[in-house]
Amino acid sequence: AEGYFSDYTPQFDDLKQIYVLGMTLDRLIEKVADAEKYNEGRENRMLYDKALEGLRTWNKDPNFYSGYAKNYVFKLVKKGSADDPRVVYIKDASSLISGCQELLEERVEGFAGKAAGDEATKRIKEAQKLIGKFLAESGVEGEGADKIAAYVKAH
């Protein structure tokens, strides 16, 4: 595959946004995990509402991270970056995250309260695993590799 790979050396800073996304999903899980407690106090409602607010913002540009991943992979390979499995991981993770808004707004039949929170948590954890696969296959060595290894191990 001559001419397929570029001369680019993978850098943590070039994929840091995806790493940060994965890390922030831990906080999203905390906010949605106890969905059945929504009516059990102001603090629970605030957490849940913040989660929904974040998801609504996410869904204004749900392809941002997929594009970011594609641009990163494009630096690694000269052809086929859009179809690269690493980009697909982030596309799939983004779809999982996007779908959580409908769940938490109880617009998905069969999911309300605790069931909606549990399903959202499951989807977010799956998204984190996909982000971990992207990071693990990113080719980053040296600076930032320790953060990637820790993230992959944790998720």
C-alpha positions in Angstrom: 0.0 0.0 0.0 2.6 2.5 -1.1 1.5 6.0 -0.6 -1.2 4.9 1.8 0.4 6.0 5.1 1.6 9.6 5.7 4.8 10.7 7.4 2.8 12.1 10.3 3.8 11.1 13.8 0.7 10.8 16.0 0.5 13.4 18.8 -1.7 13.3 21.9 -2.6 17.0 21.4 -4.1 16.2 18.1 -6.7 13.9 19.6 -7.0 15.4 23.0 -10.6 16.6 22.3 -11.7 12.9 21.9 -9.8 12.0 25.1 -11.6 14.8 27.0 -14.9 13.7 25.6 -14.4 10.2 26.9 -13.4 11.6 30.3 -16.4 13.9 30.6 -18.8 11.0 29.9 -18.1 9.8 33.5 -19.8 12.9 34.8 -22.7 12.4 32.4 -23.2 8.9 33.8 -23.3 10.3 37.3 -26.0 12.7 36.2 -28.3 10.1 34.5 -27.6 7.0 36.5 -30.2 7.8 39.2 -33.0 9.0 36.8 -35.7 7.5 39.1 -34.6 10.0 41.8 -35.5 13.0 39.6 -38.5 13.9 41.7 -36.7 13.2 45.0 -35.1 16.6 45.5 -33.8 19.7 43.9 -30.2 18.5 43.6 -31.2 15.4 41.6 -33.4 17.5 39.2 -30.5 19.9 38.7 -28.1 17.1 37.8 -30.6 15.5 35.4 -31.5 18.8 33.8 -27.8 19.6 33.3 -27.4 16.2 31.6 -30.3 17.0 29.3 -29.0 20.5 28.6 -25.6 19.0 27.7 -27.2 16.4 25.4 -29.3 19.0 23.7 -26.1 21.1 23.0 -24.4 17.9 21.8 -27.2 17.2 19.4 -26.9 20.7 17.8 -23.7 19.4 16.2 -23.6 15.6 16.7 -21.0 15.0 14.0 -18.4 17.3 15.5 -16.3 14.5 17.0 -16.7 12.2 14.0 -15.3 15.0 11.9 -12.5 15.6 14.4 -11.7 11.9 14.3 -11.7 11.9 10.5 -9.3 14.8 10.5 -7.0 13.0 12.9 -7.0 9.8 10.9 -6.5 11.7 7.7 -3.1 12.8 9.1 -2.3 9.1 9.5 -3.5 7.7 6.2 -3.6 9.4 2.9 -6.7 7.6 1.6 -9.9 6.3 3.0 -9.9 8.2 6.3 -13.7 8.5 6.3 -14.1 4.7 6.2 -11.3 4.0 8.7 -12.5 1.8 11.6 -11.2 4.4 14.1 -13.5 7.0 12.6 -16.4 4.6 12.7 -15.8 4.0 16.4 -16.3 7.7 17.0 -19.3 7.9 14.7 -20.9 5.0 16.6 -20.0 6.5 20.0 -21.5 9.8 18.9 -24.8 8.1 17.9 -25.0 6.4 21.2 -24.5 9.7 23.0 -27.0 11.5 20.8 -29.7 8.9 21.5 -29.6 9.5 25.2 -31.5 12.8 24.9 -34.6 11.0 23.6 -34.3 8.4 26.3 -34.0 11.0 29.1 -36.9 13.0 27.7 -38.9 9.7 27.8 -39.6 9.8 24.1 -38.5 6.2 23.6 -41.3 3.7 24.2 -40.6 1.4 27.2 -38.0 3.7 28.7 -39.0 6.0 31.6 -37.5 6.9 34.9 -35.0 4.3 36.1 -35.2 2.3 32.9 -34.3 5.4 30.8 -31.4 6.2 33.1 -30.2 2.7 33.1 -30.3 2.5 29.3 -28.6 5.9 28.9 -25.9 4.7 31.3 -25.4 1.6 29.3 -25.1 3.5 26.0 -22.7 6.0 27.5 -20.5 3.2 28.8 -20.5 1.6 25.3 -19.6 5.0 23.8 -16.7 5.2 26.3 -15.5 1.7 25.1 -15.6 2.8 21.5 -13.6 6.0 22.4 -11.1 3.7 24.1 -10.7 1.7 21.0 -10.1 4.8 19.0 -7.5 6.0 21.5 -5.8 2.6 21.7 -5.5 2.5 18.0 -4.4 6.1 17.6 -0.7 5.3 17.3 0.2 7.9 20.0 3.5 7.1 21.8 5.4 9.2 24.3 3.6 12.2 25.7 0.0 11.3 26.4 0.4 7.6 25.9 0.1 7.1 29.6 -3.3 8.9 29.7 -4.5 6.9 26.8 -3.5 3.6 28.5 -5.2 4.6 31.8 -8.4 5.6 29.9 -8.5 2.3 28.0 -7.9 0.3 31.2 -10.7 2.2 33.0 -13.2 1.8 30.3 
